[in-house]
Amino acid sequence: MKANIAGGPSIIFNRYAKRNETKIRGGKVCKKIIGYDANALYLWALGNEMPCGRLTTVEAYEGIIDDINAVKIFGFLECDIRTPDHLKIYFSEMTPIFKNVLIDCTDESVIGKHMFDRNEARKQSRAKPAAR
């Protein structure tokens, strides 16, 4: 099972967990591990409407959330969110906010031994690019 771990937000903090050994929440031993594979959501998303065409920017206005919920407007929404103080402990293990950053995939200390070894093995097995 450990060899099949390839990364993703679900394992952003721990790439490997073992029942009755892995510690969470300030040293408490994890009794149950549940994993979900959301890769199939990509195919689901492809079957739905997607924004396309020339970019149009709409400034925020009173009632924009209601219009989105009523499907009066469609597209991407940029917003700032904050975790309320009373929920910070609840989300301390896995925050609801993800930050997109570039990582150094050649640094084993950043990506872990398994992914480093996997990347190194893939370098050797990659086909050469087609001639132009």
C-alpha positions in Angstrom: 0.0 0.0 0.0 2.8 2.4 0.9 4.3 2.1 -2.6 1.1 3.3 -4.2 1.1 6.7 -2.4 1.6 9.4 -5.1 0.7 12.6 -3.3 -2.2 15.0 -3.1 -3.9 17.2 -0.5 -5.4 14.2 1.3 -1.8 13.3 2.4 -0.3 16.7 2.4 1.0 16.4 6.0 1.7 12.7 6.3 2.5 10.5 3.3 2.2 7.3 5.4 -0.1 6.5 8.3 -0.4 3.2 10.2 -3.2 2.2 12.5 -2.3 2.2 16.2 1.1 3.7 15.5 0.6 7.1 13.7 0.1 10.0 16.2 -2.3 12.8 15.6 -3.8 15.7 17.6 -1.0 16.3 20.0 0.2 12.7 20.4 -3.1 10.8 20.3 -2.7 7.4 18.6 -4.7 7.1 15.4 -7.2 4.2 15.7 -8.8 4.3 12.2 -7.5 5.4 8.8 -9.9 6.2 6.0 -8.7 7.1 2.5 -10.6 8.6 -0.4 -9.5 8.7 -4.0 -11.0 11.8 -5.7 -9.2 11.3 -9.0 -12.5 10.2 -10.7 -13.9 13.6 -10.0 -11.9 14.9 -12.9 -14.1 12.9 -15.3 -17.2 14.0 -13.6 -16.1 17.7 -13.9 -15.5 17.2 -17.7 -19.1 16.3 -18.1 -20.3 19.6 -16.7 -20.4 23.1 -18.1 -17.2 25.0 -18.0 -16.5 28.7 -18.4 -15.1 29.4 -21.8 -14.7 32.3 -24.2 -13.2 35.7 -23.6 -12.5 36.6 -19.9 -15.1 38.9 -18.3 -14.5 40.3 -14.9 -17.5 41.1 -12.7 -16.8 43.2 -9.6 -18.4 41.9 -6.4 -21.8 43.3 -5.6 -24.5 42.9 -3.0 -26.3 39.6 -3.7 -23.5 38.0 -5.9 -23.6 34.8 -3.7 -27.4 34.6 -4.2 -27.0 35.0 -8.0 -24.3 32.2 -8.0 -26.6 29.9 -6.0 -29.5 30.7 -8.3 -27.3 30.0 -11.4 -27.9 33.5 -12.7 -24.1 33.9 -13.2 -21.5 31.2 -13.9 -17.8 31.1 -13.7 -14.9 31.3 -11.2 -15.1 33.3 -8.0 -12.1 34.7 -6.3 -12.6 35.3 -2.6 -10.8 35.7 0.7 -11.8 33.4 3.5 -10.7 33.2 7.1 -11.1 30.4 9.6 -13.1 31.6 12.6 -11.2 31.4 15.9 -13.7 28.8 17.3 -12.9 26.5 14.3 -9.1 26.8 14.3 -8.6 23.7 16.5 -11.0 21.7 14.4 -9.1 22.5 11.2 -5.6 22.4 12.8 -4.8 19.0 11.2 -6.1 19.7 7.7 -6.9 23.3 7.0 -9.6 24.1 4.4 -7.2 26.5 2.6 -4.7 25.1 0.1 -1.8 27.2 -1.1 -0.4 26.6 -4.6 3.3 26.7 -4.6 6.1 25.4 -6.8 8.1 22.7 -5.0 11.5 21.4 -5.8 10.8 17.8 -7.0 14.5 17.0 -6.9 14.8 17.6 -3.1 14.1 14.4 -1.2 13.7 16.3 2.1 10.7 18.2 0.5 8.9 15.4 -1.4 9.8 12.3 0.7 11.9 9.3 -0.1 9.1 7.4 -1.9 8.3 10.2 -4.4 12.0 11.0 -4.9 12.8 7.4 -5.8 9.7 7.2 -8.0 10.8 10.4 -9.9 14.3 9.1 -10.3 13.1 5.8 -11.7 10.8 7.6 -14.1 13.7 9.7 -15.4 15.4 6.5 -16.6 12.3 4.9 -18.2 11.1 8.0 -20.1 11.0 7.8 -23.8 13.1 10.3 -25.7 11.2 13.2 -27.2 10.2 13.0 -30.8 12.5 14.7 -33.3 11.1 18.0 -34.6 
